[in-house]
């Protein structure tokens, strides 16, 4: 069920930190806006009625072409984008549930329209990215938390729909 998104409130997102062979999978933003051309982890809005786990599976496949199997939760991150106000945009405040997991060996489909390319980066390369290259600063901390093994069970995610 799609509803109008209202940026004056916090909103939920689900995304993934995906590591394979010492490199992390990122997507390059293709949307026209302040984040165009910046690298980020794959993820997106949690739609009304959708569980965060369903969201991250769907979003990773849409944005990367890989099937994603979540195995843990890296954390819940609160990010206030006050930088957008300086650029004439509304301030955003996503609450992001960040998952870890594995991907399929092969890509199954093309990238979503809002992604121009995918890339694999080492932790050192990510740490050197600045605000002109990396969409959100908290991504660096996510990679560090992943490498430190700060991963929680999927059981902490509870989803209930009352009909």
C-alpha positions as CSV (number, residue, x, y, z in Angstrom):
1,X,0.0,0.0,0.0
2,X,1.6,3.3,-1.1
3,X,0.9,6.4,0.9
4,X,2.2,10.0,0.6
5,X,5.5,10.4,2.3
6,X,5.7,13.2,4.8
7,X,9.2,14.4,5.6
8,X,8.2,16.5,8.7
9,X,8.1,13.2,10.6
10,X,10.5,10.4,11.2
11,X,10.2,7.6,8.7
12,X,11.4,4.0,8.6
13,X,14.0,2.6,6.2
14,X,15.6,-0.9,5.9
15,X,19.1,-1.3,4.4
16,X,21.9,-3.8,4.3
17,X,25.6,-3.8,5.0
18,X,26.8,-6.6,2.7
19,X,30.4,-7.8,2.8
20,X,32.0,-10.4,0.6
21,X,35.7,-11.2,0.4
22,X,36.7,-8.1,2.4
23,X,34.7,-5.7,0.3
24,X,31.3,-4.0,0.9
25,X,28.6,-3.6,-1.7
26,X,27.4,-0.1,-2.4
27,X,25.0,1.5,-4.8
28,X,25.4,4.9,-6.6
29,X,22.4,7.2,-6.3
30,X,20.9,8.1,-9.7
31,X,18.0,10.3,-8.5
32,X,18.1,13.9,-9.4
33,X,18.8,15.7,-6.1
34,X,21.4,16.5,-3.5
35,X,22.6,12.9,-3.2
36,X,23.0,12.2,-6.9
37,X,26.2,10.4,-7.7
38,X,26.9,9.5,-4.1
39,X,27.6,6.0,-2.8
40,X,25.3,4.3,-0.2
41,X,24.3,0.9,1.1
42,X,21.3,-0.7,-0.7
43,X,18.0,0.0,1.0
44,X,14.8,1.9,1.0
45,X,11.5,3.0,2.6
46,X,9.5,0.6,4.7
47,X,6.1,0.7,3.0
48,X,3.0,0.6,5.2
49,X,2.1,-3.0,6.0
50,X,5.6,-4.3,4.9
51,X,7.9,-5.8,7.5
52,X,11.5,-4.5,7.7
53,X,12.8,-7.9,6.6
54,X,10.5,-7.9,3.5
55,X,11.7,-4.4,2.8
56,X,15.4,-5.1,2.9
57,X,15.1,-8.3,0.8
58,X,13.1,-6.4,-1.8
59,X,15.3,-3.3,-1.8
60,X,18.6,-5.1,-2.1
61,X,17.4,-7.1,-5.1
62,X,15.9,-4.0,-6.8
63,X,18.9,-1.9,-6.3
64,X,21.7,-4.5,-6.9
65,X,20.1,-7.3,-8.8
66,X,21.3,-9.8,-6.1
67,X,19.0,-11.9,-4.0
68,X,19.6,-11.1,-0.3
69,X,19.2,-13.4,2.7
70,X,19.2,-11.4,5.9
71,X,21.0,-13.2,8.8
72,X,21.3,-10.5,11.4
73,X,20.7,-6.9,12.5
74,X,23.6,-4.6,12.7
75,X,21.7,-1.9,14.5
76,X,19.0,0.8,14.5
77,X,20.3,4.1,13.4
78,X,18.7,7.5,13.7
79,X,20.0,10.1,11.2
80,X,18.9,13.7,11.1
81,X,19.8,15.3,7.8
82,X,20.0,19.0,8.7
83,X,22.4,19.5,5.9
84,X,19.5,19.3,3.5
85,X,18.1,22.6,4.9
86,X,21.2,24.5,3.8
87,X,20.5,23.2,0.3
88,X,16.9,24.3,0.3
89,X,15.5,20.9,1.0
90,X,13.3,19.6,3.8
91,X,15.1,18.1,6.7
92,X,14.9,14.3,6.8
93,X,15.0,12.0,9.8
94,X,15.1,8.4,8.9
95,X,15.2,5.6,11.5
96,X,17.2,2.9,9.7
97,X,17.2,-0.7,10.5
98,X,20.4,-2.1,9.1
99,X,20.7,-5.8,8.3
100,X,23.6,-8.1,7.5
101,X,23.4,-11.2,5.4
102,X,24.5,-12.9,2.2
103,X,23.7,-12.4,-1.5
104,X,23.3,-14.8,-4.4
105,X,26.3,-15.6,-6.5
106,X,24.8,-14.1,-9.6
107,X,22.8,-10.9,-10.3
108,X,19.3,-11.8,-11.4
109,X,18.1,-8.5,-12.8
110,X,18.9,-5.0,-13.8
111,X,19.4,-2.2,-11.4
112,X,16.5,0.0,-10.2
113,X,16.1,3.4,-11.9
114,X,17.3,5.2,-8.9
115,X,20.7,3.4,-9.0
116,X,23.3,4.2,-11.7
117,X,25.8,1.5,-10.7
118,X,27.0,-0.9,-8.0
119,X,30.5,-1.0,-6.5
120,X,32.6,-3.0,-4.1
121,X,34.8,-1.1,-1.6
122,X,37.2,-2.0,1.2
123,X,36.7,-0.6,4.6
124,X,39.7,1.6,4.1
125,X,38.3,3.0,0.8
126,X,35.0,3.7,2.6
127,X,36.7,5.4,5.5
128,X,38.4,7.8,3.0
129,X,35.1,8.8,1.4
130,X,33.9,12.3,2.1
131,X,30.5,14.1,2.0
132,X,30.9,14.5,-1.8
133,X,31.3,10.8,-2.3
134,X,29.4,9.1,0.5
135,X,25.6,9.7,0.9
136,X,25.5,9.5,4.7
137,X,28.3,9.8,7.3
138,X,26.8,7.1,9.6
139,X,27.7,4.4,6.9
140,X,31.3,4.6,8.0
141,X,30.3,3.7,11.6
142,X,28.1,0.8,10.3
143,X,31.1,-0.7,8.5
144,X,33.2,-0.4,11.7
145,X,30.4,-2.0,13.8
146,X,30.2,-4.8,11.2
147,X,33.9,-5.4,11.4
148,X,33.7,-5.4,15.2
149,X,31.1,-8.1,15.1
150,X,28.3,-6.0,16.6
151,X,25.4,-8.1,15.0
152,X,22.1,-9.0,16.7
153,X,19.7,-11.8,16.0
154,X,16.9,-11.3,13.5
155,X,14.6,-12.2,16.4
156,X,14.7,-8.6,17.6
157,X,12.5,-7.6,14.7
158,X,8.8,-8.0,15.5
159,X,6.2,-7.2,12.9
160,X,2.5,-7.1,13.6
161,X,-0.4,-6.2,11.3
162,X,-3.8,-5.7,12.9
163,X,-6.7,-6.1,10.5
